[in-house]
Amino acid sequence: MGTTWIGVPLEESADAIVLLIPQKNMALHVPMRTEQVIQGKIIKAEKGQLPPQVLIIHTPNTITTPLEQGLPHELVKFLVEII
């Protein structure tokens, strides 16, 4: 018997989905206790309307893949803070 997920897909519940090119490598897959600011260039907003400047804060253990400098990475975020 298989397991059926009865939840809201991340894409539907997220405030924003962006394609970001990080400015530096970030080991977000390593458990941490503190928040980190993710810096980089947003090249596409797949969901949500974003102003020219956005502050993306990684809440500990919510993104479980590393970011590599210069390589595009899709970020799904639930809280977007505008600076």
C-alpha positions as CSV (number, residue, x, y, z in Angstrom):
1,M,0.0,0.0,0.0
2,G,1.3,3.4,-0.9
3,T,1.2,6.6,1.2
4,T,-1.0,9.4,0.0
5,W,-0.1,12.9,0.9
6,I,-3.1,15.0,1.9
7,G,-1.5,18.4,2.2
8,V,-1.2,21.6,0.3
9,P,1.7,21.6,-2.3
10,L,4.6,23.9,-1.4
11,E,4.1,25.8,-4.6
12,E,0.5,26.8,-3.6
13,S,1.2,27.8,-0.1
14,A,4.4,29.7,-0.7
15,D,4.5,33.5,-0.6
16,A,7.2,33.6,-3.3
17,I,9.1,31.2,-5.6
18,V,12.2,32.7,-7.2
19,L,15.1,31.6,-9.3
20,L,18.2,33.0,-7.6
21,I,21.9,33.0,-8.5
22,P,23.7,33.0,-5.1
23,Q,26.6,35.4,-4.5
24,K,28.4,32.7,-2.5
25,N,28.3,29.0,-1.5
26,M,26.0,28.3,1.4
27,A,25.8,25.0,3.2
28,L,22.1,25.2,3.9
29,H,21.8,21.4,4.2
30,V,23.9,21.5,7.4
31,P,21.7,21.9,10.5
32,M,22.2,25.4,12.1
33,R,20.6,27.3,15.0
34,T,20.7,30.8,13.4
35,E,19.1,32.5,10.5
36,Q,21.1,33.5,7.5
37,V,20.6,36.1,4.8
38,I,20.7,34.7,1.3
39,Q,22.4,37.1,-1.1
40,G,22.3,36.8,-4.8
41,K,20.5,38.0,-7.9
42,I,16.9,37.1,-8.5
43,I,16.6,36.3,-12.2
44,K,13.0,35.2,-12.3
45,A,10.0,35.4,-10.0
46,E,7.9,32.3,-10.6
47,K,5.3,33.2,-8.0
48,G,4.6,36.5,-6.2
49,Q,5.3,40.1,-7.1
50,L,8.7,41.1,-5.8
51,P,10.1,44.7,-5.5
52,P,13.5,45.5,-6.8
53,Q,15.2,44.7,-3.5
54,V,14.2,41.7,-1.4
55,L,15.8,40.4,1.8
56,I,15.6,36.6,1.8
57,I,16.2,35.1,5.2
58,H,16.9,31.4,5.6
59,T,15.2,30.1,8.7
60,P,17.2,27.2,10.1
61,N,16.6,23.8,8.5
62,T,13.9,25.0,6.0
63,I,16.1,24.7,2.9
64,T,17.8,21.4,2.8
65,T,20.1,21.7,-0.3
66,P,23.3,23.6,-0.6
67,L,23.5,26.7,-2.7
68,E,26.5,27.0,-5.1
69,Q,27.8,30.4,-6.1
70,G,26.8,31.3,-9.7
71,L,24.5,28.4,-10.2
72,P,20.7,29.1,-10.5
73,H,18.6,27.7,-7.6
74,E,14.9,27.7,-7.1
75,L,13.9,29.0,-3.7
76,V,10.4,28.5,-2.2
77,K,9.9,30.9,0.6
78,F,6.9,31.5,2.9
79,L,7.9,34.8,4.4
80,V,9.5,37.5,2.2
81,E,10.8,40.5,4.0
82,I,11.1,43.7,1.9
83,I,13.9,46.2,2.7
